[in-house]
Amino acid sequence: MKPAHESENASIPVHDRKRVVADLITSARDACADKTAAFQGSSTITYGELCEGSERLGRFLRDLGVEKGDRVCFYLEKMFEKIMSIFGISMAGGVFVPINRLSKPGQAVHILNDSGARILITTASRLTSLTDVIHEVNSLQTVISIGPVRDIEAPPGISVIEWGEIMDRPGGSVPGVHVSEHDLAAILYTSGSTGKPKGVVLSHQNIMAGMCKISEYLKITPGDRLLSILSFGFDYGLNQLTTAFGQCAQIVLADYLFPRDIIKAVERYEITGLASVAHTWIQLLQVPWEGTAMSSLRYITNSGGAIPAHLVLELKRRLPHTEIFLMYGLTEAFRSTYLPPELVEKHPSSIGRAVPGEEIMVLGPGDRPVQPGGTGELVHRGVLVSQGYWNDPGLTAVRFRPNPLQPPEVPLREMVVYSGDQVRIDEEGLLYFIGRWDEMIKCAGNRISPTEVEEVIYQCSGVADAVALGVPHETYGQSVLAVVSLTGQAALTETDILEYCRDGMPSYMVPSEVEIWDSLPRNSNGKLDRAAIRKAVLDRKELQVANE
């Protein structure tokens, strides 16, 4: 395989030409049509081929009557057709709505109904899994199936067409649609760990500005080859696709891989950029890296939860020539902060400062700015702030509010997003994630950060995953309970972990209980599903009380 830095066409598309999502693929086609854009196993596809397929889909969607702002869902594994779906829907002026591949049929039905999508793009096998529930979708009129549908009986009122038939139609640009950067581009549904998934609405400006800002500090070039293991329905994963295509770089498509598979993929494809969540980095550090298997990495990024500080330093030790970017992001604001690589060794637990051109405010009671050394709620302002929650004005009003620091003389109020996350700001202006306001543990008058408890537990050799949560206590209000899972060879007991905690943290933070589970549940984006863990613990405790 040709190394990424020797890729055939190294010209960078002009940023000024890229204002809406569809511009990413047409600009790349114009600049490097014959260059390999994406890999899937042993298959490849060029930028020209991707653009042609996207245009054929876009023309078909227009023929179906898709107008600007209409929602089109796709429910797919990582494949070339998934990329074409994003760009084809955008070319037609539609709003693309990813359904995570791990979503169950009931969740898919909720997203289809909530978004009001008339069209669904999926595979024949997934369509089969929806057979018993698809009649519950009120708005659905057409299903585009990747794969033969001869044995699938479509419900009354829903037509099914095969992808191949669309790709056999005439090509050419998509006529009759003008899209502004302020128009809606996507609705990204969150995992729904605390209820039904809610849709975060993104404009073309949100997505394209995020592409430019992250490309800038990651220094993405046409010579980069990125390993895509995150869902395109996760803002972090979608941004990886747009940053690659915005610079005519290359992307390798892969759904979830085991740690050793990731290492092999990095080596096989000579990957230069790898983005993942904390859990995956922790797993990767639990297996040996042989020889130069990860040496091609120019940079790595983390978001979606903090990596324990001592493991950040271990990553730096194993990857001495790789830039490490520790990041924090809100789906509601696409991307928020990053820590420059040169500060990682000194501040391994920091999430850094605002991404270029954005502002992060740390606000305390009364919306007053917090002084260095203090803690408050992270509030994001800037062009990356999304358009609210689809079809949910109540929740939107809670999280999206007028900027309290904007001069009152300005008649049109700027909207900012309140994260619900508590952070600390230090004397250098660096931010440190403390925890969500609603997850803080209040024990005997002390406010305890679950993150701080977990940071210590992760340093106990043999711990794979850890979640600290507050449980009701008659005397103290709440006490700390820790739920952990162990690495394959570990023989730790609950007592071992408690003793380690007593040695490593103040007495008021020490868990009153430790539970060891075989594994801890995760949501569709790979994050630990804290809500599911909390519910399982509290349900069991309620049952114990009822049986006493």
C-alpha positions in Angstrom: 0.0 0.0 0.0 1.3 3.4 -0.9 2.1 5.5 2.2 -0.4 8.3 2.8 2.3 11.0 2.5 3.0 9.8 -1.1 -0.7 10.1 -2.2 -1.1 10.9 -5.8 -2.7 14.4 -5.7 -1.6 16.6 -2.8 -3.4 19.9 -3.7 -5.6 21.3 -1.0 -9.0 22.5 -2.0 -9.6 26.2 -1.5 -11.5 26.9 1.8 -13.4 29.8 0.3 -15.2 27.4 -2.0 -16.6 25.3 0.8 -19.6 26.8 2.5 -22.0 23.9 2.7 -21.6 20.2 3.3 -22.0 19.2 -0.4 -19.1 21.5 -1.3 -16.7 19.2 0.5 -17.1 16.4 -2.0 -17.5 18.6 -5.1 -14.4 20.6 -4.2 -12.4 17.4 -3.6 -13.7 15.9 -6.9 -12.4 19.1 -8.7 -9.0 19.0 -6.9 -8.2 15.3 -6.7 -10.8 13.2 -8.5 -8.6 10.2 -9.1 -7.2 10.0 -5.6 -8.4 7.3 -3.2 -10.7 8.9 -0.7 -11.8 6.0 1.4 -10.8 2.4 2.2 -13.2 -0.4 3.4 -11.3 -3.6 4.0 -9.5 -4.3 0.7 -11.8 -2.1 -1.3 -11.2 1.5 -2.2 -13.1 4.4 -3.8 -11.9 7.6 -5.3 -13.1 11.1 -4.7 -14.5 11.2 -8.2 -16.5 8.0 -7.7 -17.9 9.1 -4.4 -19.0 12.4 -5.9 -20.6 10.7 -8.8 -22.5 8.3 -6.6 -23.6 11.2 -4.3 -24.9 13.1 -7.3 -26.9 10.1 -8.6 -28.5 9.8 -5.1 -29.2 13.5 -4.9 -30.9 13.6 -8.3 -33.1 10.6 -7.3 -34.1 12.2 -4.0 -35.1 15.4 -5.9 -37.1 13.3 -8.3 -38.9 11.8 -5.2 -39.8 15.3 -4.2 -37.3 16.0 -1.5 -37.2 19.8 -0.8 -34.8 21.9 1.1 -35.1 21.0 4.8 -36.7 17.6 4.3 -35.3 14.9 6.6 -33.8 11.7 5.2 -32.6 9.0 7.6 -29.9 6.4 7.0 -29.4 3.2 9.1 -26.2 1.7 7.9 -22.9 0.1 8.8 -19.6 1.9 7.8 -19.6 1.6 4.1 -19.0 3.8 1.0 -22.8 4.2 0.6 -22.9 5.8 4.0 -20.6 8.6 2.8 -22.6 9.0 -0.4 -25.8 9.2 1.7 -24.4 12.2 3.7 -23.4 14.1 0.5 -26.3 13.0 -1.7 -28.9 14.1 0.9 -27.0 17.4 1.2 -26.9 17.9 -2.5 -30.7 17.5 -2.7 -31.0 20.2 0.0 -32.2 17.6 2.6 -31.2 17.2 6.2 -29.3 13.9 6.9 -30.3 12.0 10.0 -28.0 9.1 11.0 -29.4 6.2 13.0 -26.6 4.6 14.9 -25.9 1.1 13.6 -26.3 -0.3 17.2 -29.7 1.2 17.6 -32.5 -1.3 18.2 -35.6 -1.3 15.9 -37.7 0.6 18.5 -35.0 3.4 18.7 -34.9 3.6 14.9 -38.7 4.0 14.8 -38.5 6.8 17.4 -35.9 8.7 15.3 -37.9 8.2 12.1 -41.1 9.4 13.7 -39.5 12.3 15.7 -37.6 13.6 12.6 -40.6 13.2 10.3 -38.4 11.5 7.7 -40.2 10.3 4.5 -37.2 8.4 3.2 -34.9 5.8 4.9 -31.7 4.4 3.4 -30.7 1.1 4.9 -29.5 -2.4 4.0 -31.7 -5.3 3.1 -30.8 -7.1 6.4 -31.6 -4.1 8.5 -34.9 -3.6 6.6 -35.7 -7.2 7.5 -35.1 -6.4 11.2 -37.6 -3.5 11.0 -40.3 -5.6 9.4 -42.4 -5.9 12.6 -42.2 -2.2 13.5 -41.9 -0.2 10.3 -45.7 0.1 10.1 -45.4 2.3 13.3 -43.5 5.0 11.3 -46.1 7.6 10.3 -44.2 9.6 7.8 -42.2 7.0 5.9 -42.9 6.7 2.2 -39.8 5.2 0.6 -37.0 2.9 1.6 -33.8 2.7 -0.4 -32.3 -0.7 0.2 -28.6 -1.6 -0.3 -28.9 -5.2 -1.3 -31.7 -7.3 -2.9 -35.2 -7.0 -1.5 -37.0 -9.8 -3.5 -38.0 -11.6 -0.3 -39.0 -8.5 1.6 -42.7 -7.5 1.6 -43.0 -3.7 2.0 -45.8 -2.5 4.3 -48.7 -0.8 2.6 -47.9 2.8 1.5 -44.2 2.3 1.5 -42.2 1.7 -1.7 -38.8 0.0 -1.7 -36.1 0.6 -4.3 -32.7 -1.0 -4.5 -29.6 1.2 -4.4 -28.2 -0.3 -7.5 -31.1 0.9 -9.6 -30.4 4.5 -8.4 -26.7 4.1 -9.3 -27.7 3.0 -12.8 -29.5 6.3 -13.5 -27.9 9.2 -15.4 -25.3 11.2 -13.5 -24.6 14.9 -13.4 -25.1 17.7 -10.9 -28.3 18.0 -8.8 -30.5 20.6 -10.3 -32.9 23.1 -8.8 -31.7 23.6 -5.2 -29.9 26.4 -3.5 -28.6 25.8 0.0 -27.4 28.6 2.4 -24.8 28.0 5.1 -27.6 28.9 7.6 -29.9 26.2 6.4 -30.2 22.9 8.3 -27.8 20.2 7.4 -28.2 17.4 10.0 -29.9 16.2 13.1 -27.7 14.1 15.3 -29.6 12.0 17.8 -27.9 11.4 21.2 -27.7 8.0 22.6 -30.8 8.4 24.8 -29.2 7.0 28.0 -31.6 9.0 30.1 -34.7 8.5 27.9 -35.6 8.6 24.3 -32.9 10.0 22.0 -33.1 13.8 21.4 -32.0 15.3 18.1 -29.4 18.1 18.0 -30.0 20.3 15.0 -26.9 21.4 13.1 -26.7 24.0 10.3 -24.2 23.8 7.4 -22.3 26.6 9.1 -22.0 24.6 12.3 -20.5 21.6 10.5 -18.3 23.5 8.1 -16.9 25.8 10.8 -16.2 22.8 12.9 -14.3 21.2 10.0 -12.2 24.4 9.5 -11.4 24.9 13.1 -10.4 21.4 13.9 -8.4 21.0 10.7 -6.5 24.1 11.7 -5.2 22.9 15.0 -4.8 19.2 14.0 -2.9 20.4 10.9 -4.7 18.0 8.6 -3.1 17.7 5.2 -3.7 15.7 2.0 -1.0 13.4 3.2 -3.0 12.2 6.2 -4.8 8.9 6.4 -7.4 8.7 9.2 -8.9 5.6 10.8 -12.6 6.1 11.3 -13.9 3.9 14.2 -16.5 6.4 15.5 -20.1 6.7 14.3 -20.9 9.4 11.8 -24.0 10.0 14.0 -21.6 11.1 16.8 -20.4 14.7 16.2 -16.8 13.6 16.9 -17.0 10.9 14.2 -18.7 13.1 11.7 -16.0 15.8 12.2 -13.3 13.3 11.4 -15.0 12.6 8.0 -15.3 16.3 7.2 -11.8 17.2 8.2 -10.4 14.5 6.0 -12.5 15.4 3.0 -12.0 19.1 3.5 -8.2 18.6 2.8 -8.4 15.7 0.3 -7.0 13.4 2.9 -7.9 9.7 3.1 -10.2 7.8 5.5 -10.3 4.1 6.5 -13.8 3.0 7.4 -14.2 0.5 10.3 -17.0 -0.1 12.8 -16.0 -1.0 16.3 -12.7 -2.9 16.5 -11.1 -4.8 19.4 -7.9 -3.2 20.6 -5.6 -5.6 18.8 -7.6 -5.0 15.6 -7.1 -1.2 15.9 -3.4 -1.8 16.3 -3.3 -4.0 13.2 -5.4 -1.5 11.2 -3.0 1.4 12.1 -0.1 -0.7 10.9 -1.8 -2.1 7.8 -3.0 1.2 6.5 -0.2 3.4 7.8 -2.7 5.5 9.7 -1.5 9.0 10.6 -4.6 10.2 12.6 -6.7 8.3 15.2 -9.6 9.7 17.1 -11.4 7.7 19.9 -13.1 7.9 23.3 -11.4 7.3 26.6 -12.6 3.7 27.0 -10.8 2.7 23.8 -7.5 4.3 24.8 -7.7 2.6 28.1 -8.3 -0.8 26.4 -5.4 -0.1 24.0 -3.0 0.4 26.9 -4.0 -2.9 28.4 -2.4 -4.8 25.5 1.2 -4.8 24.3 2.2 -2.9 21.2 4.8 -4.8 19.3 7.6 -3.1 17.5 6.6 -0.1 15.4 2.9 -1.0 15.1 1.6 2.4 16.0 4.6 4.5 14.9 2.8 5.9 11.8 0.5 8.0 14.0 1.2 11.7 13.6 -1.5 12.6 16.0 -4.2 11.1 18.2 -7.2 12.7 19.8 -9.5 11.9 22.8 -13.0 13.2 23.6 -16.2 11.9 25.1 -14.7 11.5 28.6 -11.3 12.0 30.2 -8.5 9.5 30.1 -7.0 9.1 33.6 -3.9 11.3 33.9 -1.4 8.5 34.5 -2.7 6.7 31.4 -2.3 9.9 29.4 1.4 9.9 30.4 1.6 6.3 29.4 0.3 7.1 26.0 2.9 9.8 25.7 5.6 7.3 26.7 4.4 4.8 24.1 4.0 7.4 21.4 7.0 9.7 21.9 6.7 11.2 18.4 2.9 11.5 18.2 1.0 14.6 19.1 -1.7 14.0 21.7 -4.7 16.3 21.6 -7.0 16.0 24.7 -10.4 17.4 23.8 -13.9 18.1 25.1 -16.9 18.5 23.0 -20.6 19.0 23.2 -22.9 17.7 20.5 -24.9 20.9 21.1 -21.8 22.9 20.1 -20.0 20.4 17.9 -16.5 20.9 19.4 -15.5 23.0 22.4 -12.0 22.7 23.8 -8.6 21.2 23.2 -5.3 21.0 25.0 -2.2 21.7 22.8 0.2 18.7 22.7 3.0 20.7 24.2 1.0 21.1 27.4 0.0 17.4 27.8 2.9 16.3 30.0 2.5 19.2 32.4 -1.4 19.1 32.4 -2.5 15.6 31.6 -5.9 16.0 33.2 -6.8 19.2 31.5 -9.3 19.6 28.6 -7.5 22.8 27.5 -9.0 26.0 26.2 -11.6 26.9 23.6 -11.1 25.8 20.0 -10.0 28.7 17.6 -12.6 31.5 17.3 -14.9 30.2 20.0 -15.3 31.3 23.7 -15.8 29.1 26.7 -17.3 30.9 29.7 -17.1 29.4 33.2 -20.2 30.8 35.0 -21.1 30.5 38.7 -24.3 31.4 40.6 -26.1 34.3 39.0 -24.2 33.8 35.7 -21.2 35.5 37.2 -17.8 34.6 35.6 -15.7 32.3 37.9 -12.3 33.5 38.8 -9.2 31.3 38.3 -9.1 28.5 40.9 -12.9 28.3 41.0 -15.5 26.0 39.5 -18.6 26.7 37.5 -20.7 25.6 34.6 -19.1 25.4 31.1 -21.0 27.7 28.7 -20.1 27.7 25.0 -20.5 30.7 22.7 -19.6 31.0 19.1 -20.5 29.9 15.6 -20.4 26.2 16.6 -23.4 26.5 18.9 -26.1 24.4 17.3 -29.7 25.2 16.5 -31.3 23.5 19.5 -33.2 20.2 20.0 -35.4 19.1 17.1 -39.1 19.3 18.0 -38.4 20.1 21.7 -38.7 23.8 22.5 -38.9 23.1 26.3 -35.5 21.3 26.6 -34.0 23.8 24.1 -35.0 26.7 26.4 -33.3 25.0 29.3 -29.9 24.5 27.6 -29.9 27.3 25.0 -30.2 30.7 26.5 -29.3 34.4 25.8 -25.7 35.3 26.5 -25.8 36.8 30.0 -22.6 38.8 29.3 -23.8 40.4 26.1 -24.3 44.2 26.4 -27.9 44.9 27.2 -27.9 47.7 24.5 -27.7 45.0 21.8 -31.3 44.3 20.8 -30.8 40.9 19.2 -29.7 38.4 21.8 -26.9 35.9 21.0 -27.7 32.3 22.1 -25.2 30.3 24.0 -25.4 26.7 25.2 -25.2 25.7 28.9 -23.4 22.3 29.0 -24.6 21.1 32.4 -20.9 20.2 33.1 -18.9 21.5 36.0 -15.3 22.6 35.2 -12.5 24.2 37.1 -10.4 27.0 35.6 -6.7 27.4 36.7 -4.4 30.5 36.7 -3.3 29.8 33.1 -6.9 29.7 31.9 -6.8 25.9 31.4 -10.0 24.0 32.1 -10.5 20.7 34.0 -13.6 18.6 33.8 -15.1 17.9 37.3 -18.4 16.2 36.4 -22.0 16.8 35.4 -24.0 18.9 37.8 -26.6 16.2 38.1 -24.0 13.5 38.8 -22.1 15.3 41.6 -22.2 13.3 44.9 -23.3 15.2 48.0 -22.0 13.3 51.0 -22.1 14.7 54.6 -21.9 18.3 53.3 -19.1 17.5 50.8 -19.5 17.8 47.1 -17.6 14.9 45.5 -16.6 14.7 41.8 -17.2 11.2 40.4 -14.3 11.9 38.1 -11.9 12.4 41.0 -12.9 9.1 42.6 -12.6 7.3 39.3 -9.1 8.8 38.6 -7.8 7.1 41.7 -9.5 3.8 41.1 -8.1 3.6 37.5 -4.6 3.7 39.0 -5.2 0.4 40.8 -3.6 -2.2 38.6 -6.1 -4.6 37.2 -9.0 -2.1 36.9 -10.4 -1.9 33.4 -13.4 0.4 33.8 -14.7 2.4 36.8 -17.8 4.5 37.5 -18.5 6.3 40.8 -22.0 7.3 41.7 -24.0 8.6 44.7 -26.5 6.3 46.3 -29.0 7.3 49.1 -27.7 7.2 52.7 -29.9 7.8 55.7 -27.3 9.8 57.6 -25.1 11.5 55.0 -27.7 12.1 52.2 -25.6 10.1 49.8 -22.6 7.8 49.9 -20.1 6.9 47.2 -20.5 3.5 45.4 -18.0 2.4 42.8 -18.8 -0.1 40.0 -15.7 -1.5 38.3 -14.7 -4.2 35.8 -11.3 -5.9 35.7 -8.8 -6.7 33.1 -8.7 -10.4 32.0 -5.8 -11.5 34.3 -6.7 -9.4 37.4 -7.7 -11.1 40.6 -8.7 -8.1 42.6 -11.5 -8.2 45.2 -13.8 -5.5 46.5 -11.6 -5.3 49.6 -8.4 -4.8 47.6 -10.0 -1.8 45.7 -11.3 -0.3 48.9 -7.9 -0.5 50.6 -6.4 1.2 47.5 -8.9 4.0 47.7 -8.2 4.5 51.4 -4.6 5.0 50.6 -5.2 7.3 47.7 -8.0 9.7 48.5 -9.5 11.7 51.4 -11.7 9.7 53.7 -14.9 11.5 52.7 -14.3 10.4 49.1 -13.7 6.7 49.8 -16.5 4.5 48.4 -18.7 2.9 51.0 -19.2 0.0 48.6 -17.4 -1.5 45.6 -19.1 -3.8 43.1 -17.2 -5.8 40.5 -19.1 -6.5 37.3 -18.0 -8.7 34.4 -18.3 -5.6 32.1 -19.9 -2.2 32.3 -22.5 -1.2 29.7 -21.8 1.4 27.0 -23.9 3.6 24.9 -23.8 3.7 21.1 -20.9 6.2 21.0 -18.7 4.0 23.2 -19.0 6.0 26.4 -19.8 4.3 29.7 -23.5 4.3 30.1 -23.7 5.9 33.5 -27.5 6.2 33.5 -27.9 2.4 32.9 -25.3 1.6 35.6 -27.1 3.9 38.1 -30.5 2.5 37.3 -29.2 -1.1 37.7 -27.7 -0.3 41.1 -30.6 1.7 42.4 -33.2 -0.9 41.2 -31.3 -3.7 43.0 -31.1 -1.7 46.2 -34.8 -0.9 46.1 -35.5 -4.6 45.7 -33.2 -5.5 48.6 -35.1 -3.0 50.8 -38.5 -4.3 49.7 -37.4 -7.9 50.6 -36.0 -7.0 54.0 
